[in-house]
Amino acid sequence: MADLQSALYSRLTTALSASIGTRAYWSKVPQGAAMPYLRMSTISDERPQHLAGYDSSRITRVQIDVFSRSYAEARSISESIISAVAQPVTVAGVNFGRTKAEGPRDLGEDVEGVGYVHRLSLDLLAEHSLA
């Protein structure tokens, strides 16, 4: 069955294969994951309704955090994410419409035993429906 999470994972790992490979994770990142990587979380998933029931199209807010040892690399990956989702496309049974990007916000911090980790956070408002 088609779902937003699988389709967005596929869309981003295909577009960003040179920089992150398959290191894009939903919610939980494996301990010791190599950087750079993405952590994705669904923030909200409104289901618009009309008199006949739910609309087939909806807008889901997804937060994507880019983790890297380098600010320049994190910024470049963030910009690549925005470019990758800018155009409408169908991926893995999901029709993506317009996707609005907000950010990135700089949320880097010192991590004990690791050093400074740059974390740039984007919010994507992804318009989508099942194909």
Buried (B, 14 or more C-beta within 10 A) or exposed (E): EBEBBBBBBBBBBEBBEEBBEEBBBBEEBEEEEEBBBBBBBBEEEEEEEEEEEEEEEBBBBBBBBBBBEEEEBBBBBBBBBBEBBEEEBBBBEBBBEEBBBEBBEEEBEEEEEEEEBBBBBBBBBBBBBBE
